[in-house]
Amino acid sequence: MAELFPAPRRGAARVGDLPEVELARRLADSGVIVDIGPFSIRLTSPILDVARDFHRMYADFPLGDDGQVVDVGIDLQRPWGLRRWWRPQMLIAIEGVRQFNPVELAFGSAAFEWAFNMSLAARTNQHLVVHAGVVEKGGRAVVLPADPGAGKSTLSAALMASGWRLLSDEAVVFAQDDTVLSIPRPVMLKGPSTAMIRARFPALEMTVPRPAPPDTEGPLCLVRPSGNSVAAAATPARVRWVVFPRYRSGAAFAVQQLERGPAFMRLAEHTINYGVRGLSAFEQLGRVVGGATCHTLEYSVLDEALDFFERLSREA
């Protein structure tokens, strides 16, 4: 989508330009279109908690025009019946089709992020998509592929707060020229990482702690993407490093450089649509790994990890 990636519209209104009550009214009526990187999303929801979170987390994002074509429509609604009042729930629909089982109303706008993730995974097969975080400094990006709970979102938030540009904490989308498309969105933190990031970077704007899904250690918070990350959303980046992070409580800091073969295999394991893309995925991952320096990283002290990335950024 890089060749179709539009530059930001000059003078475009932002989500934060609307008073919160007006945003809530529009969300409950016909919905609000927001441009998130190369995607235009229409969110519709009468839920006030969703409106409050969305107003804070997406304040810097440009509003779309009512007449424009959107890539996907996401609808978050309250159910009728007892579940509207007893253990309140929320229904999630993508393009009018119900997704998941009903979720707790207390999840707030995290439900929008999950729906966006599902849409991205299902509708972006024209591009290679890797489950990873990605940040950039000086035009050079570092990709952070990791299993759930390994700390990629924690690192993405911490690096963003340390001056790196956030492209995504969830999915790396490669254009045909092997650059990474920028899709800055709120970083989703869960469990101990929520308190860790709050304590280390108190100036970051975060949502109130919310319950996490049953199979996930809670609580859950969203971190607002930095203004410079959103402002530079039309600027792709080229991968310079691939780092496979793993947070482990009490672990000694350890970095190991990976040969390209093992790095390729590990990166392929995190590629969401490798099977769909076939030979083109094999060739593109080979080019990405071939142009990058690859490492594994194990840490328990966040500042030690940040120092490592700062040293990377100073490499010639």
C-alpha positions, 0 to 999 in steps of 0.5 A, a space after each residue: 500500500 506504500 505506493 497508494 499511501 496518502 500524505 496527510 491532508 493539510 489543515 485536516 481536523 483532528 479527533 482532539 479538535 472535537 469536544 468530547 461530547 461532540 465526538 460521543 454524539 457523532 460516534 453514537 450517530 453515524 460514526 466517525 472516520 479516522 485515518 490511521 496510517 494508510 487505513 481509513 476506519 469508521 468507528 460507530 459506538 454509543 458507549 461513553 467509555 469508548 468515546 472517552 478513551 478514543 478522544 484521549 488516545 486518538 486525539 492527534 489523528 486526522 478525521 476523515 471526510 464523511 463521503 470518503 471510502 473507508 477500508 473497514 467499519 467497526 461497530 461496538 454496541 451494547 446488547 439488549 436484554 439482561 446483559 445490558 444491565 447484569 454483568 454488562 457486555 459489548 458486541 463487536 461487529 466488523 462490516 456488520 458481521 458479529 465477531 468473537 463472543 460478547 466481551 465485558 463492557 469494562 474493556 472500553 476501547 480495547 475492543 476497538 483495538 482487537 477489532 482493528 487487529 483482526 481486520 488488519 490480519 484478514 484484509 492486508 494480504 497484498 502485503 507481508 504482515 509480521 506480528 511484531 512491534 516496530 520503532 524507528 530513529 534516524 530513518 532506520 527501523 528495529 523490528 521486535 518480533 515476540 510471542 505474547 507476554 515476551 515484552 514487545 509492547 513494553 519495549 515499544 512503549 518505552 522506546 517511543 517514550 525515549 524518542 523513537 518513532 512508533 510505527 506499530 506495537 502489534 503488526 509490521 506491514 511491509 510494502 513491496 519495496 521492503 519498507 515498513 508502513 507506519 500504522 501508529 496506534 495506542 500501545 496495549 500494555 497488560 499485567 506488570 508492564 502497565 505499572 512498569 511503564 507508568 513508573 518509568 515514564 509518568 508523563 505518558 498518557 494512559 487510559 485507566 486500568 481495565 480488566 484484561 481477557 480471561 486468558 491474559 494477565 491484567 490489568 490492561 491499559 492503552 498508551 497514547 502514541 506520541 504526537 511525532 509518531 502520528 505526524 510522521 505516519 506518511 513516512 515509511 522506514 527501512 529495517 536496519 535491525 531485527 531484535 527478538 526480545 524476551 522479558 524474564 523477571 530476574 534474568 541477567 541482561 543478555 544479547 546474542 547476534 543471530 546468523 541470517 538463517 536462524 533469524 529468517 526461520 524465527 521471523 517466518 514463525 511470526 509472519 501472519 500471512 506467510 502461507 498466503 503470500 507463499 514464494 513472495 513471502 519467502 523472498 521478501 523475508 530473505 531480503 529484509 533479514 539480509 539487510 538487517 543485523 539480528 539479535 536475541 535480547 533477554 532482560 529484566 531491567 528496562 533501562 538496560 534494554 533501552 541502553 542497548 537500543 540506544 547503542 544500536 541507534 548510534 551504529 554507522 
